[in-house]
Amino acid sequence: MRICSCLSFGAIGFTVYERFLQSTGKTMLSTIAQISGAATNIVLDYVFIYPLKMGVSGAAWATIIGQIVSLVVAMIFHYKLNREINGNPKYIKPEFVLIKAIYNIGISAAIMQALLSVMMAGMNAILGQSKADPVVLVGSFGIYYKIQQIALFSAFGLSNTIISILSFNYGMKYKERINDCIKYGILDTEIITLILTCIFELFAKQISSLFGLTGGSTTEIIEICTISLRIASIGYIFMGFSVAVQGILQSIGYAIRPLVISLLRLVIFVFPIAYLFTLSDNVTTAVWWTLPIAEVLTAIISLFILKKSYKKK
């Protein structure tokens, strides 16, 4: 934690240059930059952990070096190929009006990202107090959380696209294109999350097994994770809708409303429902219904928020 946090400038800097590339439509270049860092991380993980025997600190150094590689590659792409943005250093100066505009949206977006960690910590605490073996439940949730990020980040990727395109057309006041962006943004997100739901339902066992070792409680953890993946993925299309609505709201100048949606789907609905399920005798199966129930309830509220916001704007 000391190494990765104190030397996180690579990850933070890459995020900035990644947004520069994405904002001008060069998403393939930002992807190449990210993959270059990931590949570096994988190679150095092996080198630092095994031949050099650096242990956990070796894995941490591999992580931050990979992040720095991604940053350097993204900077090269930006300054060499991103002709739409003038990279002259004279533009790197603070302007209060711009900073305020960025933080109006940025603070709520940052809190929304942080809520993912809050949900993870809260669920671990709740599952740890259940009647079942906490090691199995918490371990299963940890694996499921990593797997569900495939669906979540796919939805957020499309949400970022919605923000880029819709905010431009909203600023230009192209009502027809605004409507098309909202319609197709939601539709495309729903299609992607539906495809992922089908994949997870069909291959839940195989996907869960990728995260397992052999013997011990791991076998039971994988079995519970398979159950959780099949139950929770039912809610992905509702999750996709809520995430798309968050992107739409951010595009048209709202900061608090998308944050409210995140609070609903990650905290307000999840924690009390999960706690009630942990009181049941069949907690290892029942508790996973928390996730689709929370997604359905959030999607319903998101629909009303979207309609009200659209009408007002």
C-alpha positions as CSV (number, residue, x, y, z in Angstrom):
1,M,0.0,0.0,0.0
2,R,2.9,2.4,0.8
3,I,4.6,1.8,-2.6
4,C,1.4,1.9,-4.7
5,S,-0.1,4.9,-3.0
6,C,2.9,7.1,-2.6
7,L,4.0,6.4,-6.2
8,S,0.6,6.6,-7.8
9,F,1.5,9.5,-10.1
10,G,1.7,7.1,-13.0
11,A,-1.8,5.9,-12.6
12,I,-3.2,9.4,-12.0
13,G,-1.2,10.9,-14.9
14,F,-2.3,8.2,-17.3
15,T,-5.9,8.8,-16.4
16,V,-5.5,12.4,-17.5
17,Y,-3.8,11.7,-20.8
18,E,-6.2,8.8,-21.4
19,R,-9.1,11.3,-21.2
20,F,-7.3,13.6,-23.7
21,L,-7.1,10.8,-26.2
22,Q,-10.6,9.6,-25.6
23,S,-12.0,13.1,-26.0
24,T,-10.7,13.4,-29.5
25,G,-11.9,9.9,-30.5
26,K,-8.5,8.1,-30.2
27,T,-9.7,5.4,-27.9
28,M,-7.5,2.7,-29.6
29,L,-4.4,4.7,-28.7
30,S,-5.5,5.0,-25.0
31,T,-6.2,1.2,-25.1
32,I,-2.7,0.5,-26.5
33,A,-1.2,2.7,-23.8
34,Q,-3.1,0.8,-21.1
35,I,-2.2,-2.6,-22.5
36,S,1.5,-1.7,-22.7
37,G,1.5,-1.0,-19.0
38,A,-0.4,-4.1,-18.1
39,A,2.0,-6.3,-20.2
40,T,4.9,-4.6,-18.4
41,N,3.3,-5.3,-15.0
42,I,2.8,-9.0,-15.9
43,V,6.4,-9.5,-17.0
44,L,7.9,-7.6,-14.1
45,D,5.6,-9.5,-11.6
46,Y,7.4,-12.7,-12.6
47,V,10.9,-11.2,-12.6
48,F,10.6,-9.4,-9.3
49,I,8.7,-12.1,-7.4
50,Y,10.6,-15.2,-8.6
51,P,14.2,-14.6,-9.9
52,L,14.7,-11.5,-7.7
53,K,12.7,-12.9,-4.7
54,M,11.2,-9.5,-3.8
55,G,7.9,-10.9,-2.7
56,V,4.9,-8.5,-2.2
57,S,7.1,-5.4,-2.6
58,G,8.2,-6.8,-5.9
59,A,4.6,-7.1,-7.1
60,A,4.0,-3.5,-5.9
61,W,7.0,-2.2,-7.8
62,A,5.9,-4.1,-10.9
63,T,2.5,-2.4,-10.6
64,I,3.8,1.2,-10.4
65,I,6.4,0.7,-13.1
66,G,3.6,-0.6,-15.4
67,Q,1.5,2.4,-14.6
68,I,4.4,4.7,-15.4
69,V,4.9,2.9,-18.8
70,S,1.2,3.5,-19.6
71,L,1.6,7.2,-18.7
72,V,4.7,7.6,-20.9
73,V,3.1,5.9,-23.9
74,A,-0.1,7.9,-23.5
75,M,1.9,11.2,-23.3
76,I,3.8,10.3,-26.5
77,F,0.5,9.5,-28.3
78,H,-1.0,12.7,-27.0
79,Y,1.8,15.1,-27.9
80,K,2.7,13.4,-31.2
81,L,-0.7,12.4,-32.6
82,N,-3.4,14.3,-30.8
83,R,-3.4,17.3,-33.2
84,E,-6.8,18.5,-32.1
85,I,-5.4,19.6,-28.7
86,N,-2.6,22.2,-28.5
87,G,0.0,20.8,-26.1
88,N,1.9,24.0,-25.7
89,P,3.1,24.4,-22.1
90,K,1.7,27.9,-21.9
91,Y,-1.8,26.4,-21.6
92,I,-0.8,24.6,-18.4
93,K,-1.8,27.3,-16.1
94,P,-4.5,27.5,-13.4
95,E,-7.8,29.2,-14.4
96,F,-10.3,29.3,-11.5
97,V,-13.4,29.3,-13.8
98,L,-12.2,26.1,-15.6
99,I,-11.1,24.5,-12.3
100,K,-14.5,25.2,-10.8
101,A,-16.3,23.8,-13.8
102,I,-14.2,20.6,-13.7
103,Y,-14.8,20.1,-10.0
104,N,-18.5,20.7,-10.3
105,I,-18.7,17.4,-12.2
106,G,-15.5,15.8,-11.0
107,I,-16.1,15.7,-7.3
108,S,-19.3,13.7,-7.6
109,A,-17.7,11.4,-10.2
110,A,-14.8,10.8,-7.8
111,I,-17.2,9.9,-5.0
112,M,-19.1,7.6,-7.3
113,Q,-15.9,5.7,-8.0
114,A,-15.0,5.6,-4.3
115,L,-18.5,4.1,-3.5
116,L,-17.3,0.9,-5.2
117,S,-14.8,0.4,-2.4
118,V,-17.3,1.4,0.2
119,M,-19.7,-1.3,-1.1
120,M,-16.9,-3.9,-1.1
121,A,-15.9,-3.1,2.5
122,G,-19.5,-2.9,3.7
123,M,-20.5,-6.2,2.1
124,N,-17.4,-7.9,3.6
125,A,-18.4,-6.7,7.0
126,I,-22.0,-7.9,6.7
127,L,-21.0,-11.3,5.2
128,G,-18.4,-11.7,8.0
129,Q,-21.2,-11.6,10.6
130,S,-23.5,-14.2,8.8
131,K,-24.4,-17.6,10.1
132,A,-22.4,-19.3,7.3
133,D,-18.6,-19.7,7.1
134,P,-17.4,-16.1,6.7
135,V,-14.2,-17.2,4.9
136,V,-16.3,-18.9,2.2
137,L,-18.8,-16.1,1.8
138,V,-16.2,-13.3,1.8
139,G,-14.0,-15.2,-0.5
140,S,-16.8,-15.9,-2.9
141,F,-17.9,-12.3,-2.9
142,G,-14.3,-11.2,-3.5
143,I,-14.1,-13.4,-6.6
144,Y,-17.5,-12.3,-7.8
145,Y,-16.6,-8.7,-7.4
146,K,-13.7,-9.1,-9.7
147,I,-15.8,-10.9,-12.3
148,Q,-18.7,-8.4,-12.2
149,Q,-16.3,-5.6,-13.0
150,I,-16.2,-6.9,-16.6
151,A,-19.9,-5.9,-16.9
152,L,-19.6,-2.8,-14.8
153,F,-16.6,-1.4,-16.6
154,S,-18.2,-2.2,-20.0
155,A,-21.2,-0.1,-18.9
156,F,-19.0,2.7,-17.6
157,G,-17.0,2.6,-20.9
158,L,-20.2,3.3,-22.8
159,S,-21.3,5.8,-20.2
160,N,-18.0,7.7,-20.8
161,T,-18.8,7.7,-24.6
162,I,-22.3,9.1,-23.8
163,I,-20.7,11.9,-21.8
164,S,-18.3,12.8,-24.6
165,I,-20.9,12.8,-27.4
166,L,-24.0,14.0,-25.6
167,S,-22.3,16.9,-23.7
168,F,-21.0,18.2,-27.1
169,N,-24.4,18.1,-28.7
170,Y,-26.1,19.5,-25.6
171,G,-23.7,22.4,-25.7
172,M,-24.5,22.9,-29.4
173,K,-28.3,22.6,-28.7
174,Y,-28.8,19.9,-31.3
175,K,-32.0,18.4,-29.9
176,E,-32.4,15.6,-32.5
177,R,-28.9,14.4,-31.9
178,I,-29.4,14.8,-28.1
179,N,-32.4,12.5,-28.3
180,D,-30.6,10.0,-30.5
181,C,-27.6,9.9,-28.2
182,I,-29.8,9.3,-25.2
183,K,-31.8,6.6,-27.0
184,Y,-28.9,4.7,-28.5
185,G,-26.6,5.2,-25.5
186,I,-29.1,3.4,-23.3
187,L,-29.9,0.8,-26.0
188,D,-26.2,0.0,-26.7
189,T,-25.5,-0.3,-23.0
190,E,-28.4,-2.7,-22.6
191,I,-27.3,-4.8,-25.5
192,I,-23.7,-5.2,-24.0
193,T,-24.9,-6.0,-20.5
194,L,-27.5,-8.5,-21.9
195,I,-24.7,-10.3,-23.8
196,L,-22.5,-10.4,-20.7
197,T,-25.5,-11.7,-18.7
198,C,-25.9,-14.6,-21.1
199,I,-22.2,-15.4,-21.1
200,F,-22.1,-15.4,-17.3
201,E,-25.2,-17.5,-17.0
202,L,-23.9,-20.1,-19.4
203,F,-20.2,-20.2,-18.2
204,A,-20.5,-19.2,-14.6
205,K,-18.7,-22.3,-13.4
206,Q,-15.8,-22.0,-15.9
207,I,-15.3,-18.3,-15.2
208,S,-15.4,-18.7,-11.4
209,S,-12.9,-21.6,-11.7
210,L,-10.3,-19.3,-13.3
211,F,-9.9,-17.7,-9.9
212,G,-9.5,-20.8,-7.8
213,L,-6.7,-22.9,-6.5
214,T,-6.9,-26.6,-5.7
215,G,-8.1,-28.3,-2.5
216,G,-9.2,-26.8,0.9
217,S,-12.1,-24.4,1.1
218,T,-11.3,-23.1,-2.4
219,T,-13.6,-25.7,-4.0
220,E,-16.5,-24.6,-1.9
221,I,-15.8,-20.9,-2.6
222,I,-15.9,-21.5,-6.3
223,E,-19.2,-23.4,-6.0
224,I,-20.7,-20.5,-4.0
225,C,-19.2,-18.0,-6.5
226,T,-20.9,-19.8,-9.3
227,I,-24.2,-19.5,-7.6
228,S,-23.6,-15.8,-6.9
229,L,-22.6,-15.1,-10.5
230,R,-25.7,-16.7,-11.9
231,I,-28.1,-14.9,-9.5
232,A,-26.4,-11.5,-9.6
233,S,-26.0,-11.3,-13.4
234,I,-29.8,-11.2,-13.6
235,G,-29.5,-7.5,-12.6
236,Y,-26.9,-6.5,-15.1
237,I,-29.3,-5.1,-17.7
238,F,-30.8,-2.9,-14.9
239,M,-27.3,-1.9,-13.8
240,G,-26.5,-1.0,-17.4
241,F,-29.6,1.3,-17.6
242,S,-28.7,3.1,-14.3
243,V,-25.1,3.6,-15.4
244,A,-26.2,5.0,-18.8
245,V,-28.5,7.4,-17.0
246,Q,-25.7,8.5,-14.8
247,G,-23.7,9.4,-18.0
248,I,-26.6,11.2,-19.5
249,L,-27.2,13.3,-16.3
250,Q,-23.5,14.2,-16.1
251,S,-23.6,15.3,-19.8
252,I,-26.4,17.8,-19.3
253,G,-24.8,19.4,-16.2
254,Y,-26.0,17.4,-13.2
255,A,-23.6,16.4,-10.5
256,I,-25.7,15.3,-7.5
257,R,-28.3,13.3,-9.3
258,P,-25.9,10.7,-10.7
259,L,-24.3,10.5,-7.3
260,V,-27.7,9.7,-5.8
261,I,-28.1,6.9,-8.2
262,S,-24.7,5.5,-7.2
263,L,-25.6,5.7,-3.5
264,L,-28.8,3.8,-4.2
265,R,-27.3,0.9,-6.1
266,L,-24.1,0.6,-4.0
267,V,-25.1,1.5,-0.5
268,I,-28.6,2.5,0.4
269,F,-30.4,-0.6,-1.1
270,V,-27.5,-3.1,-0.8
271,F,-26.5,-3.0,2.9
272,P,-29.9,-3.4,4.6
273,I,-31.1,-6.0,2.1
274,A,-27.9,-8.0,2.4
275,Y,-28.1,-7.8,6.2
276,L,-31.7,-9.2,6.2
277,F,-30.6,-12.1,3.9
278,T,-27.7,-13.0,6.2
279,L,-30.2,-13.7,8.9
280,S,-31.7,-16.6,6.9
281,D,-30.5,-20.2,7.2
282,N,-29.9,-20.4,3.5
283,V,-27.6,-17.4,3.5
284,T,-25.0,-18.8,1.0
285,T,-27.7,-18.7,-1.7
286,A,-30.1,-16.1,-0.6
287,V,-27.7,-13.2,0.1
288,W,-26.8,-12.9,-3.6
289,W,-30.3,-11.8,-4.5
290,T,-29.4,-8.6,-2.8
291,L,-27.6,-7.4,-5.9
292,P,-30.3,-7.8,-8.6
293,I,-32.9,-6.5,-6.2
294,A,-30.8,-3.4,-5.6
295,E,-30.3,-2.9,-9.3
296,V,-34.0,-3.2,-10.2
297,L,-35.0,-0.7,-7.5
298,T,-32.3,1.7,-8.6
299,A,-33.2,1.4,-12.3
300,I,-36.8,2.3,-11.5
301,I,-35.8,5.4,-9.6
302,S,-33.2,6.2,-12.3
303,L,-36.0,6.2,-14.9
304,F,-38.0,8.8,-12.9
305,I,-34.9,10.9,-12.4
306,L,-34.1,10.8,-16.1
307,K,-37.6,11.8,-17.2
308,K,-37.7,14.7,-14.7
309,S,-34.2,15.9,-15.7
310,Y,-34.9,15.7,-19.4
311,K,-38.1,17.6,-19.0
312,K,-36.4,20.3,-17.0
313,K,-33.5,20.8,-19.3
